[in-house]
Amino acid sequence: MSPYVRYLAKRLGQFVLVVFVGITITFFVTHATPIDPVETTLSSAAAFGSTSPEAIAMLRQSLQELYGTGGSLYEQYLTFWGRILRGDFGPSLSAFPTPVATLIARALPWTIGLLVTATLLAWAGGNILGGLAGYYRDNRLLKAVGVISMGLHPIPYYIVAFVLLILFGYVFPILPLSGGYQMNLSAGLNATFILSVLKHSALPALSLILVGVGSWFMGMRALVSNIVTEDYVTYAELAGVDRNRILYAYVMRNAMSTQLTGLAMSLGAIFNGAIITEVVFGYPGIGSLLIDAVHAGDYSLVLGITTVSIIAVAAAVLLIDLLYPLLDPRVRVD
Amino acid sequence: MIGRTVLAAALTAGLLCSSALGQGLISEVPREQTLIVENPEGTIKNAGWFNYWSVNAGGRSTGLQQLALDTLWYIDPDQGLDGAWDNSLAAEPPIYNDDFTEMTVKLRDGIYWSDGTPFSADDVVYTVETHMKTDGLYWSAPIQVNVASVSAPDPHTVHFQLKEPNSRFHVLFTVRWNAMWIMPKHVFEQAGDPLKFDFNPPVSLGPYVLENYDPNGKWFIWKKRDDWQRTTLARFGEPGPTYVAYTDPGPPDKRVIAQLNHELDIIHDVAPEGMFTLARQSETSKGWFDGFPYAHPDPTLPAVIFNHQDPLFQDRDVRWALALLIDIKAVSMASYRGAATISAIAVPPTGTHPGDYHEPMEEWLENFEIDTGVKTLKPYDPTISQQIADMLRPSMGDDQVPSDPEIIRSSFGLGWWQPDPEAAAQLLERAGFTKSGSQWMTPDGQPFRIRITVEGEARPVMTRAGSMIAQQWRQFGIDAATEVAEGTLVTRRNTGDFQVIMSWSVETFGGHPDLAFFLDSWHSEFIAKRGQPQPPRNWQRWSHPELDRIIEAIRGVGFDDPQALELGRDYVKLMVEEMPIIPLMSYNVFTVMDETYWTGYPSAKNPYTNPVPNWANTKYMFVKLRPTKGDQRAETAQ
């Protein structure tokens, strides 16, 4: 067996273990919540009407049967794994009887669309600017970019988001305050709908990019600042190699492996959703779905979202681990 | 070549930007014919589900219950268009036999579903029978507990045979916030399992039909029916808005911005600070009151609720001592920034209740005495609301805070208990408590420790009230503090996992004096054991022989019987004497209405209905709303 195949088998084993342990922990943590979905539903059902105590007792029993919350924790755990292996997360308890998978499938494209675009743009912008700033350390413009990034970075994200919202939603009201697209518009692959989605995602994307660029910028600048002191860079400069070629082919390429790992982790974490972004901008997606599920004690939905997230993050890390030996000759698997 | 490419790309981008920025708030619907309303349910996870009868299945106040569903009767929490009671699908009030084991309902003629099918008694019978044979529907349990059989002797008469006498059975079909809605038989009988049917698109019995909705649950748009005259609301005229959009505008700050941008006609609720901002910055934004306290008082009574299964609160002297340590003026300022409508008695000071309870009982309250064993005091102070108004006037200005004593009493409430720490100390000492240094000790020698459970950021007004009360008790020498329960509050309240909780166990119709809506569930037979879930609404788990007598007496008299009001007053007196909960104020909702596009909203001066837009009875508002810039449909027709 070749060293790479052994490495592959070991990493796949780790992947399965991480997913199993992660999902198991999530199962028991969510079931330890003091929020009882049946009581929450009962309160909601009885809150606005006059319902006699006998009727409440009867409804409680019906709901426990419908939701499948009557069995022991161990029985529920086994049922849960049976469902997971069939790709079924069961029905949502707070949107009963809609399957959890349907709710996730409806929310996920919005989250992926917004976060993949914003993450890639921030990653590309931050790395290019950070690489340039690390290499051309005397450039005033790049120094200014550095100062702005350093200034933006420590500001809590929700403040940046809210400032943008007030600026472009109220002071200069040119962008919408919330939603994924214009009211009364039907979703479809047409210019009106696509433009509407772009318009509604502009503010949330801008907020993510502004904060994200600074982080990638500083990381890349620090990496490049170290690499430029390496002997091979000095040698290339003494040999008269074009400076841009040195920067892109030698310096940034060597710095990219770290940044690629970060990118993979960020893309994997996209499945967690951007909770603050979605709440502040009223943007549809998996983050606000998760928050809603937590508040409602809907552990079917919480488990569904968390399982997808665990698998996505673990898969992203696995992919990077598998690609590293192929991309970077310095990484050895034997 | 490169320059041309860049120029072409820039022009395309510019064109796209201008096209995108040019898109309005709503596509293909005239803004001036559309009322935009906040749905406080937020984003609906299961937006395509309109089967209201299936528990938890979809949104309820998305316009569905306000515009498309209907039932037999409505009680308005305010005055109503033609009195608070309205016979909606029913042609007259319920007819009971002498022992309340049968109820007969006469239905209106000429009412049609939006698909053209006539509404009839068969729909009512089908709705009830479906709930009798299906477990897990929203109203399955109360129907199965009460109904022996239901029949339709003719197309406009429904007859219920009840299992036990129940003089309040009709309340199940009487809207306060909602009620048991009538199903379209011709749709549901074709649909199979009613638990798994999405009812999309909904066939409407109200004056609007669903026009469009966002599958992500952010908005729902309804259009006025062409045959709106064939609905029950038509008795009061034509609904003004052609379109109504219910949306999720997001957190309170964004609701304020949206209304300042005139993109949200009705805000359901904001924090007091948001209301004050709108009052200052937007001439077109109106609250229920013209000035302080702006908010609409809901027929719900936030209170300090003791857990009577905790030995600390089983002595009336202790409960009264804690009440006499509360300065309601400070609680009003902390919770609602002064915009509270206070109540000393356990009935919300809203709708017709002040006339039925607060004002007639004020003399009794003024004469009510407490004997501490050392001294006798009359704790009721009828001038408290006046004092709150006087406190607010310097900072808010004369134009915002009323000076007419009658307006102050109707908006800020009447009196409350005067703080009396000396009497509180005497009551605690009589209950066996002692003071060690600055700390009060319980009769068994432990520090007197109270934890007040509050909900946290989800309900800031109640949380701030709880914090202020904890501070006042702490200043007296009690180890008091708040505990933030967040999302666990409901489970903790229901299972009795609290000492003291900021919540409400009193909810009334507002527009009718009958108290059975909440009071029947307070009977001692329903009190759960410690740790077991308590059925709504006796969260305090308090029982008293006199209370049981009152409840049983109410069960034996009719809904509109004057004796019910007298029994209600007996309940109020018992609650004052025993103080099982400390009533604070009504639940004030800062509903803000923007008059840029629409006028005719209800207000304290014209209280024809409740403005809080998630209540089903807000359907009555639509016939009074008219476009601010004139009725363009009428102009076009001319």
Interface residues (C-beta under 8 A of the other chain):
Chain A: T33 P34 I35 D36 E39 T40 T41 L42 S43 S44 A45 A46 A47 F48 G49 S50 T51 S52 P53 E54 A55 I56 A57 M58 L59 R60 S62 L63 E65 L66 S92 L93 S94 A95 F96 P97 T98 L103 R106 A107 W110 F162 L165 I166 G169 Y170 P173 I174 L175 P176 L177 S178 G179 G180 Y181 Q182 M183 N184 L185 S186 A187 A191 T192 L195 S196 L198 K199 V279 V280 F281 G282 P284 S288 L289 D292 V294 H295 A296 G297
Chain B: L16 S19 A20 L21 Q23 G24 L25 I26 S27 E28 V29 G42 T43 K45 N46 W49 S54 V55 N56 A57 G58 D135 G136 Y138 W139 S140 A141 P142 Q144 V145 N146 R168 V171 L172 R176 W177 N178 A179 M180 L195 K196 E211 N212 D214 P215 N216 G217 K218 W219 I221 A245 T247 D248 P249 G250 P251 D253 K254 I257 A258 L260 N261 E263 G487 T488 V490 T491 R492 N494 T495 A516 F517 F518 D520 S521 F526 P533 P535 P536
